Amino acid sequence: AWELGEVQKLAAFLATPLLLFGADVRETLTSTRKLLPPFVVGAIGTAIGALVATIVVFRTFGGGDYGGLGQQDAWKLAAALAAKNIGGGLNYVAVASTLGMSSSAFVAGIACDNVFALIYFPLVSFLANKHRGAESDAGEASTSAESAAFGDAPKPTRVGDILGAAFAACAMLALGQAIAPNAVLPATTALTVLFATCAPKSLTKPLSTTGQILGDALLFVFFVIAGASGASLASLNPSVLGFLAILYAVHLTIILVSSATVFSKNDSRVAVLASNACVGGPATAAALASAARWPDLLVPGILIGQFGNAIATFIGLALAASFRRVL
C-alpha cells in the first residue's frame, strides 16, 4: 500500500504540468500589456520583502537557531514563500521539493501563510470595491476577447480529455526526469511552458481547460495531506509569521505607491489585480475581476496569474542562493 507521503509527492508532481498547460508566454505578453508592468513591480516587491524579512527576522532577531527553523530550513523557507507570493501553491511546492525543505518547515510555511491570506484577501477586495465596475462599459469588448481566448462556452469535460491531460502531464514529468533527475519540477515547468507557448492552440487549449481542474484538485490533495500530517496551532511559528508580515507589508507598500504615482495615470485597478495575481494566482485574480465587475480584466488576470506560475519557481530558486549567502 502507498504511504501518504508517496501520494502527496505524486499529487504535487502531476499538478505542476497540469496547471501550466495554459501558460502561453506569447499570449501573456500580447494580452496583458496593462497588467504586466504592475505585476513585475509586485513580484519585485515580494522579492525585496522576502530579502528584508530574511535579514531582519531570521538573521538579526532569529538567534542562533534562526527562529527555531535552523539555518538550512530558514533560507529554503524564505525562497519557497517568495515563490508562492509571486506565483502560487505549486511554486511553493516546487521550490520546497527542489531545495529539500524539512516537512516541519513546509507545514509551518503553509500554516502561517494561510493566516496572512485571511488578512490580505479581504483587504484587496476592499481596495477593489473602491473601483467596482469602473470600466463596465468595456464589458462588450472584453466579452469578445474572452470568447477568443477560451471559446464561446465551456464544454463538459470528457473522460478522453482527462486521460489526455494526464498522459501529457506524465510525458512532461518523464522528460523532466530524463533532463534533470535532481530538479524534476523546475525542468518539468520549463518544458511545459515551452510546450504551451509553441504548440498549436488546438492542442494546448483542451489540455489547459482539463488540466486546470485536475491540477487544482491534486493541489488540494497535496495540501490536505500536508495539513493532516502536522498542521496545528503549534505550526504557527512566530518567526515565520514575522517574516510574512514584512513580506506582505513591503509587497503592498511598493505596489500601492506605484499605483498612486504611476499606474493610476492609466488604470488604477491594474495594481490591485496584479497584486492579487502575485499572491493568489490565476484563480483568485479571476474571482476578484469578476466580483469587482471588471470584465475587461478577467482574461488578462488569468493569463498574468499563469505567467506567475510559469516564472516563480525559477525566481524562488534564484533568490534561494542570495538568502543562503545572507544567512
Buried (B, 14 or more C-beta within 10 A) or exposed (E): EEEEEEBBBBBBBBBBBBBBBBBBBEBBEEBBEBBBBBBEBBBBBBBBBBBBBBBBBBBEEBEEEBBBBBBBBBBBBBBBBBBBBBBBBBBBBBBBBBBEBBEBBBBBBBBBBBBBBEEBBEEBBEBBEEBEEBBEEBBEEBBEBBEEBBEEEEEEBEEEBBEBBBEBBEBBBEBBBEBBEEBBBBBBBBBBBBBBBEBEEEBBBBBBBBBBBBBBEBBEBBBBBBBEBBBEEEBBBEBBBBBBBBBBBBBBEBBBEBBEEEBEEEBBBBBBBBBBBBBBBBBBBBBBBEEBBBBBBBBBBBBBBBBBBBBBBBBBBEBBEBBBEBB
